[in-house]
Amino acid sequence: MAKLPTREDLTKDADLCVKCGVCLPHCPTFALHNDETESPRGRIALVQGLANNQLSPTPKVRESLDHCLSCGRCESVCPAQVPYSRLMDGARFILPTTPARTVRKRRLTARLLKSPRILRILAQLARMFRRTGLHKAFGPDSAAGRTIAWLPESITIARHTLPVNAGATALIFPGCLTSAFEQDIVDCAVRIGERLGVVWQEPQKSLCCAGLYQHMGEHAATGSLMTMAVDELAAHPHLPIATVLSGCGKSLRENLAGADTRRAAQVRERLVDIHTLLLQSFDRKFEPVFAPAREPVAVYLPCSISAGQQQHLIRLLNHVPGAQVHVISRGFGCCGAAGDNMTTYPDTADALVEPLITEAVGLGVSRILIPNLGCAWHWRANLRRRNAPITVCHPLQWLGAHLKTNDHAGAGAIING
C-alpha cells in the first residue's frame, strides 16, 4: 500500500502552480459557478493554506475542495505540469477537505458497495417499484427516487466467472458494479471478443478499482483494494487487462501509480481500454463481423476516457456498416456524475448534465452510448425526469446487438436502459 503523503508533499506539488489561469476555462465547476474557489487555481491555493496551517477548514473551504470532479481537464492543459490529481487525492487523504455530513453519507455508500448481494436486492426492489408504479410515491429529487431512476429497466446479474483457460489471450476487468447490475455488458464484450479471436480470462475474485474510495479520501480502503487487485492480476503476468468501464480504467491507473511497487507498475503497464483491444483485434479480422445499423446513434465520451481511447471507440463503432455516430460535445466538459458527486451534490451534477441532455434530445436519436456506468446512470435519471424517449446503454451492448450470428445476420435486441 502506498504511504500517505505529508503536508510537505502537498506543499511541494502545490507550489508548482504559477497561478497563470490557463486551467480556468477548462474546469467544469468554474464554468458553472464563475467562482475562483471553484477553480483548480483556487483549490490549489486552499490546499496550500490548509497544508501550511494558514487557513481554517471552514465549511465553505471544505465544500469548495470537495466539489472537485477529478475530471483531469485542468491537468491536461497545465503549462507548469502541476500533478493536480495527485495533489487532490493527497489532500483528501490527509486534510479535512470533506464536510462531516458528506463523510457519513459516503461511508454508508461504501458499506453498501462491499455487499453485492445487498446491491442486487436493492436493484430488484427498484425495478419492482418502477414496473408497478410505486416509484411515483417517491419524489424525483429524493434519494430513493433518484436511485430508482438511475438503474436500467432490465437488470442482469453476474451468473458465473469465466473458467480458467490456459490459452487465454486477454484478461477482462468488469468492475464491481457492472457485475452486480449490468452483467449483460460483460456478456456482450465476451461474445464480440470471441468473434474477433480473443480468448478471455476473468479474475477469479471480484475486484474493485477503488475509485469511489479514492474520491472519498479513504486511504486504507484504497490501498487494501489495490493490494487485492495486484495479487490477483499479477497471477496472469502476460495478459493485457481490458477494462470494461472508462472510469475503472482511469481509477486503476491512478491508484496503481500511487501503490509505488514494481508489481503494481507491471500490472498498470498491462491495462488497456476494452474498445482499444477489440479495435486491435478487429484490424486483424477481415470477414464482416457486424450487421448494418438501422438508425443513427449518439455517443457521450466521459472525462475518464483519454483522447486516444476516444478515437479508438469511435473507430470501433464505425466498423458497424452504415453507422451514423453523433458525438455529444457541448456542455461544461463533465456530466457531473464524478464518483459519488451525483448523490452528494445532486444540484450541481444536474446542472452540469443539463446542456448535454439538451444536445442529445436535439439530435433526435433514440439511443445514446456511454462507456462509463456512473455517467450512464446519471444520464438515465435525468432523461427519465425529462420523459425523453432516449435509451442509455454501453457501446458494447450496441455492438453486441449488431453482432452477426450464424443463423441470423440482422441486428439483435438491446437491453433497455
C-alpha positions as CSV (number, residue, x, y, z in Angstrom):
1,M,0.0,0.0,0.0
2,A,1.3,3.5,-0.8
3,K,2.4,5.6,2.1
4,L,0.4,8.6,3.0
5,P,1.6,11.9,1.6
6,T,2.8,14.5,4.0
7,R,1.8,18.2,4.2
8,E,5.3,18.9,2.8
9,D,4.5,16.7,-0.2
10,L,1.3,18.6,-0.8
11,T,3.0,22.0,-0.5
12,K,5.7,20.9,-2.9
13,D,3.2,19.9,-5.6
14,A,1.0,23.0,-4.9
15,D,4.0,25.3,-5.2
16,L,4.5,24.3,-8.8
17,C,1.4,26.3,-9.7
18,V,2.3,29.6,-11.2
19,K,-1.3,31.0,-11.0
20,C,-1.4,31.6,-14.8
21,G,-5.1,30.7,-15.0
22,V,-4.8,28.6,-18.2
23,C,-6.8,25.9,-16.4
24,L,-9.8,28.1,-15.6
25,P,-11.8,27.8,-18.9
26,H,-11.3,24.0,-18.8
27,C,-12.8,23.5,-15.4
28,P,-16.5,22.4,-15.3
29,T,-17.2,23.7,-11.8
30,F,-15.6,27.1,-12.5
31,A,-17.6,27.4,-15.8
32,L,-20.7,26.6,-13.9
33,H,-20.2,28.9,-10.8
34,N,-17.7,31.5,-12.0
35,D,-16.1,31.4,-8.6
36,E,-12.3,31.4,-8.1
37,T,-12.6,28.9,-5.2
38,E,-14.4,26.5,-7.6
39,S,-11.4,26.5,-10.0
40,P,-8.2,24.5,-10.0
41,R,-6.1,27.6,-9.2
42,G,-8.4,28.4,-6.3
43,R,-8.4,24.9,-4.9
44,I,-4.6,24.7,-5.1
45,A,-4.4,27.9,-3.0
46,L,-6.8,26.4,-0.5
47,V,-4.7,23.3,-0.2
48,Q,-1.6,25.4,0.3
49,G,-3.3,27.3,3.1
50,L,-4.6,24.2,4.8
51,A,-1.2,22.3,4.5
52,N,0.7,25.3,6.0
53,N,-1.9,25.8,8.8
54,Q,-2.6,29.3,7.4
55,L,-6.2,28.6,6.7
56,S,-9.0,27.1,8.8
57,P,-11.1,24.2,7.3
58,T,-14.4,26.1,7.3
59,P,-17.5,24.5,5.7
60,K,-17.0,26.8,2.7
61,V,-13.4,25.7,2.2
62,R,-14.2,22.1,2.6
63,E,-17.1,22.3,0.1
64,S,-15.0,24.1,-2.5
65,L,-12.4,21.4,-2.3
66,D,-15.0,18.6,-2.2
67,H,-16.7,20.0,-5.3
68,C,-13.7,19.0,-7.5
69,L,-14.9,16.4,-10.0
70,S,-11.4,14.9,-10.6
71,C,-12.0,15.1,-14.3
72,G,-8.4,15.9,-15.1
73,R,-9.1,18.5,-17.7
74,C,-7.0,21.2,-15.9
75,E,-4.0,18.9,-15.6
76,S,-4.0,18.1,-19.3
77,V,-3.5,21.8,-20.2
78,C,-1.3,23.0,-17.3
79,P,1.9,24.5,-18.7
80,A,3.6,24.1,-15.3
81,Q,2.6,20.4,-15.2
82,V,1.1,20.6,-11.7
83,P,0.2,17.0,-10.7
84,Y,-3.3,18.2,-9.8
85,S,-4.9,14.7,-9.5
86,R,-2.2,13.5,-7.1
87,L,-2.5,16.8,-5.2
88,M,-6.2,16.5,-4.7
89,D,-6.0,12.8,-3.8
90,G,-3.4,13.6,-1.2
91,A,-5.4,16.5,0.2
92,R,-8.4,14.2,0.5
93,F,-6.3,11.6,2.3
94,I,-4.7,13.8,5.0
95,L,-6.5,17.1,5.2
96,P,-10.1,17.9,6.5
97,T,-11.5,18.6,3.0
98,T,-14.9,16.9,3.3
99,P,-18.0,18.2,5.2
100,A,-19.0,16.0,8.1
101,R,-22.4,15.2,6.7
102,T,-20.9,14.1,3.4
103,V,-18.4,11.8,5.2
104,R,-21.3,10.0,6.8
105,K,-23.2,9.6,3.6
106,R,-20.1,8.3,1.8
107,R,-19.3,5.7,4.4
108,L,-22.8,4.4,4.1
109,T,-22.4,4.1,0.4
110,A,-19.0,2.3,0.8
111,R,-20.6,-0.2,3.1
112,L,-23.3,-1.0,0.5
113,L,-20.7,-1.4,-2.2
114,K,-18.9,-4.0,-0.1
115,S,-22.1,-6.2,-0.4
116,P,-23.0,-7.1,-4.0
117,R,-25.9,-9.2,-2.6
118,I,-27.5,-6.2,-0.9
119,L,-27.0,-4.1,-4.0
120,R,-28.7,-6.7,-6.2
121,I,-31.6,-6.9,-3.7
122,L,-32.0,-3.1,-3.8
123,A,-31.8,-3.2,-7.6
124,Q,-34.6,-5.8,-7.9
125,L,-36.7,-3.8,-5.5
126,A,-36.1,-0.6,-7.5
127,R,-37.2,-2.4,-10.7
128,M,-40.3,-3.7,-9.0
129,F,-41.2,-0.2,-7.8
130,R,-40.8,1.2,-11.3
131,R,-42.8,-1.5,-13.0
132,T,-45.7,-1.4,-10.6
133,G,-45.8,2.4,-10.5
134,L,-44.9,2.5,-6.8
135,H,-41.8,4.7,-7.6
136,K,-44.2,7.6,-8.0
137,A,-44.7,7.6,-4.3
138,F,-41.1,8.9,-4.0
139,G,-40.3,12.4,-5.1
140,P,-38.0,12.6,-8.1
141,D,-35.5,14.6,-6.0
142,S,-35.5,12.2,-3.1
143,A,-32.6,9.7,-2.5
144,A,-35.0,6.8,-3.2
145,G,-36.5,8.5,-6.3
146,R,-33.0,9.2,-7.8
147,T,-31.8,5.6,-7.1
148,I,-34.8,4.1,-8.9
149,A,-34.3,6.4,-11.8
150,W,-30.6,5.5,-12.3
151,L,-30.9,1.8,-12.8
152,P,-31.6,0.1,-16.1
153,E,-35.0,-1.4,-16.9
154,S,-33.5,-4.8,-17.3
155,I,-31.0,-5.8,-14.6
156,T,-28.6,-8.6,-15.5
157,I,-26.7,-10.2,-12.6
158,A,-23.4,-12.0,-12.8
159,R,-24.1,-15.7,-13.3
160,H,-20.7,-17.2,-13.4
161,T,-17.0,-16.5,-13.7
162,L,-15.3,-17.4,-17.0
163,P,-13.4,-20.7,-16.4
164,V,-9.6,-20.7,-16.2
165,N,-8.2,-21.0,-19.7
166,A,-4.6,-21.9,-20.3
167,G,-4.9,-20.4,-23.9
168,A,-6.3,-17.1,-22.8
169,T,-5.1,-14.0,-24.7
170,A,-6.7,-11.2,-22.6
171,L,-8.0,-10.6,-19.0
172,I,-11.3,-8.8,-18.7
173,F,-11.8,-6.4,-15.8
174,P,-15.6,-5.9,-15.5
175,G,-15.8,-3.7,-12.4
176,C,-17.8,-4.5,-9.2
177,L,-21.0,-2.5,-10.2
178,T,-21.1,-4.0,-13.7
179,S,-21.2,-7.5,-12.3
180,A,-23.8,-6.5,-9.7
181,F,-26.2,-4.8,-12.1
182,E,-25.3,-4.9,-15.7
183,Q,-23.6,-8.3,-16.5
184,D,-25.1,-8.0,-20.0
185,I,-22.3,-5.5,-20.8
186,V,-19.7,-8.2,-20.0
187,D,-21.6,-10.9,-21.9
188,C,-21.5,-8.6,-25.0
189,A,-17.8,-8.0,-24.6
190,V,-17.1,-11.7,-24.4
191,R,-19.2,-12.5,-27.5
192,I,-17.6,-9.7,-29.5
193,G,-14.1,-10.7,-28.4
194,E,-14.7,-14.3,-29.2
195,R,-15.8,-13.5,-32.8
196,L,-12.6,-11.5,-33.2
197,G,-10.4,-14.3,-31.9
198,V,-9.9,-13.1,-28.3
199,V,-9.8,-15.8,-25.7
200,W,-10.9,-14.3,-22.4
201,Q,-10.0,-14.9,-18.9
202,E,-11.7,-13.3,-15.9
203,P,-10.2,-12.7,-12.4
204,Q,-11.4,-15.4,-10.1
205,K,-12.1,-12.8,-7.4
206,S,-14.4,-9.9,-7.5
207,L,-12.1,-6.9,-7.9
208,C,-12.7,-3.1,-7.4
209,C,-10.8,-0.2,-8.9
210,A,-11.2,1.7,-5.6
211,G,-12.3,4.8,-7.5
212,L,-15.1,5.7,-5.0
213,Y,-12.8,5.2,-2.0
214,Q,-10.1,7.3,-3.7
215,H,-12.7,10.1,-4.2
216,M,-13.8,9.7,-0.6
217,G,-10.2,10.1,0.8
218,E,-10.3,6.6,2.3
219,H,-6.6,5.8,2.0
220,A,-6.7,2.5,3.9
221,A,-9.6,1.1,1.9
222,T,-8.0,2.2,-1.4
223,G,-4.7,0.6,-0.5
224,S,-6.4,-2.6,0.6
225,L,-8.4,-2.9,-2.7
226,M,-5.2,-2.2,-4.8
227,T,-3.3,-4.9,-2.9
228,M,-6.1,-7.4,-3.6
229,A,-6.2,-6.3,-7.3
230,V,-2.4,-6.6,-7.8
231,D,-2.3,-10.0,-6.1
232,E,-5.0,-11.3,-8.5
233,L,-4.0,-9.6,-11.7
234,A,-0.3,-10.4,-11.3
235,A,-1.2,-14.1,-11.4
236,H,-1.7,-13.6,-15.2
237,P,1.6,-11.7,-16.0
238,H,1.5,-11.9,-19.8
239,L,-2.1,-11.0,-20.5
240,P,-3.4,-7.5,-21.3
241,I,-6.0,-6.3,-18.8
242,A,-9.1,-4.9,-20.6
243,T,-11.1,-2.5,-18.5
244,V,-14.8,-2.5,-19.5
245,L,-15.6,0.9,-17.9
246,S,-13.6,4.0,-18.6
247,G,-13.9,5.2,-15.0
248,C,-12.5,1.9,-13.7
249,G,-9.6,2.2,-16.1
250,K,-8.8,5.7,-15.0
251,S,-9.0,4.9,-11.3
252,L,-6.9,1.8,-11.7
253,R,-4.2,3.7,-13.4
254,E,-4.1,6.4,-10.8
255,N,-4.4,4.1,-7.8
256,L,-1.8,1.6,-9.1
257,A,0.6,4.5,-9.7
258,G,0.1,5.5,-6.1
259,A,0.9,2.0,-4.9
260,D,4.5,2.6,-5.9
261,T,5.6,-1.1,-6.1
262,R,7.2,-3.0,-9.0
263,R,4.3,-5.5,-9.2
264,A,1.8,-2.6,-9.3
265,A,3.7,-0.9,-12.0
266,Q,3.8,-4.1,-14.1
267,V,0.0,-4.6,-13.7
268,R,-0.5,-0.9,-14.6
269,E,1.5,-1.3,-17.8
270,R,-0.9,-4.0,-19.0
271,L,-4.0,-2.0,-18.6
272,V,-5.9,-1.3,-21.9
273,D,-9.4,0.1,-22.6
274,I,-11.5,-2.7,-23.9
275,H,-12.5,-0.8,-27.0
276,T,-8.8,-0.3,-27.9
277,L,-8.2,-4.1,-27.5
278,L,-11.2,-5.0,-29.6
279,L,-10.2,-2.5,-32.3
280,Q,-6.8,-4.0,-32.5
281,S,-8.3,-7.4,-32.8
282,F,-10.8,-6.2,-35.4
283,D,-8.0,-4.8,-37.6
284,R,-6.6,-8.4,-37.8
285,K,-10.1,-9.7,-38.8
286,F,-11.1,-9.5,-42.5
287,E,-14.5,-11.1,-42.5
288,P,-17.7,-9.0,-41.7
289,V,-18.5,-9.1,-38.0
290,F,-21.4,-6.7,-37.6
291,A,-24.8,-6.4,-39.3
292,P,-25.8,-2.9,-40.7
293,A,-27.1,-0.3,-38.3
294,R,-30.7,0.7,-38.7
295,E,-30.7,4.2,-37.1
296,P,-28.2,6.9,-36.0
297,V,-26.8,6.8,-32.5
298,A,-25.2,9.3,-30.2
299,V,-22.1,8.7,-28.0
300,Y,-21.1,10.6,-24.9
301,L,-17.3,10.5,-24.2
302,P,-16.8,10.9,-20.4
303,C,-13.9,12.8,-18.9
304,S,-12.5,9.5,-17.7
305,I,-11.7,8.4,-21.3
306,S,-8.4,9.6,-22.8
307,A,-8.2,11.3,-26.3
308,G,-6.6,8.1,-27.7
309,Q,-9.3,5.9,-26.2
310,Q,-12.0,8.2,-27.6
311,Q,-10.6,7.8,-31.1
312,H,-10.4,4.0,-30.8
313,L,-14.0,3.8,-29.5
314,I,-15.3,5.9,-32.4
315,R,-13.3,3.8,-34.9
316,L,-14.7,0.6,-33.4
317,L,-18.3,1.9,-33.6
318,N,-17.8,2.9,-37.3
319,H,-17.0,-0.7,-38.1
320,V,-20.7,-1.3,-38.0
321,P,-21.9,-0.9,-41.6
322,G,-23.9,2.2,-42.1
323,A,-23.2,3.5,-38.6
324,Q,-24.1,7.2,-38.1
325,V,-22.4,8.2,-34.8
326,H,-23.0,11.6,-33.4
327,V,-20.6,12.7,-30.6
328,I,-22.1,14.7,-27.8
329,S,-19.7,17.6,-27.4
330,R,-21.3,20.6,-25.7
331,G,-21.7,21.3,-22.0
332,F,-19.1,22.1,-19.3
333,G,-16.7,19.3,-20.1
334,C,-18.1,16.8,-17.5
335,C,-21.6,15.4,-17.0
336,G,-21.3,15.8,-13.2
337,A,-21.6,12.1,-12.2
338,A,-17.9,12.1,-10.9
339,G,-17.8,9.2,-8.5
340,D,-20.5,10.0,-5.9
341,N,-20.9,13.6,-6.9
342,M,-24.3,12.9,-8.4
343,T,-25.5,11.7,-4.9
344,T,-23.5,14.1,-2.8
345,Y,-24.1,17.3,-4.8
346,P,-27.1,16.5,-7.0
347,D,-28.0,20.1,-7.9
348,T,-24.5,20.7,-9.3
349,A,-24.5,17.3,-11.1
350,D,-27.9,18.0,-12.7
351,A,-26.8,21.5,-13.8
352,L,-23.6,20.0,-15.4
353,V,-25.5,17.3,-17.4
354,E,-28.4,19.6,-18.5
355,P,-26.8,21.1,-21.6
356,L,-25.6,17.6,-22.7
357,I,-29.1,16.3,-22.3
358,T,-30.4,19.2,-24.4
359,E,-28.0,18.4,-27.1
360,A,-28.9,14.7,-27.2
361,V,-32.6,15.5,-27.4
362,G,-32.0,17.9,-30.2
363,L,-30.2,15.3,-32.2
364,G,-33.4,13.2,-32.4
365,V,-31.6,9.9,-31.6
366,S,-33.3,7.1,-29.7
367,R,-30.1,5.7,-28.1
368,I,-27.0,7.1,-26.5
369,L,-23.9,5.1,-25.8
370,I,-21.9,5.8,-22.7
371,P,-18.8,3.7,-21.7
372,N,-18.9,4.5,-18.0
373,L,-21.5,3.2,-15.6
374,G,-21.8,6.2,-13.2
375,C,-22.2,8.6,-16.1
376,A,-24.8,6.3,-17.7
377,W,-26.8,6.1,-14.6
378,H,-26.7,9.9,-14.1
379,W,-27.8,10.5,-17.7
380,R,-30.5,7.9,-17.4
381,A,-32.0,9.5,-14.4
382,N,-32.1,13.0,-16.0
383,L,-33.5,11.7,-19.2
384,R,-36.3,10.0,-17.3
385,R,-37.1,13.2,-15.4
386,R,-37.5,14.9,-18.8
387,N,-39.5,12.0,-20.2
388,A,-37.1,12.0,-23.1
389,P,-37.5,8.9,-25.3
390,I,-33.8,8.0,-25.3
391,T,-32.3,4.8,-24.1
392,V,-28.9,4.7,-22.5
393,C,-26.6,1.7,-23.0
394,H,-22.9,0.8,-23.1
395,P,-21.2,0.8,-26.5
396,L,-20.5,-2.9,-26.1
397,Q,-24.3,-3.6,-25.8
398,W,-24.9,-1.7,-29.0
399,L,-22.1,-3.5,-30.8
400,G,-23.3,-6.8,-29.4
401,A,-26.8,-6.2,-30.7
402,H,-25.3,-5.8,-34.2
403,L,-23.0,-8.8,-34.0
404,K,-23.7,-11.2,-36.8
405,T,-24.6,-14.8,-35.8
406,N,-24.5,-18.0,-37.8
407,D,-28.3,-18.2,-38.1
408,H,-29.3,-14.5,-38.1
409,A,-27.5,-11.7,-39.9
410,G,-29.7,-8.8,-38.6
411,A,-29.3,-6.7,-35.5
412,G,-30.4,-8.2,-32.2
413,A,-32.1,-6.8,-29.2
414,I,-30.5,-4.2,-27.0
415,I,-31.1,-4.3,-23.2
416,N,-33.3,-1.3,-22.4
417,G,-31.9,1.5,-20.3
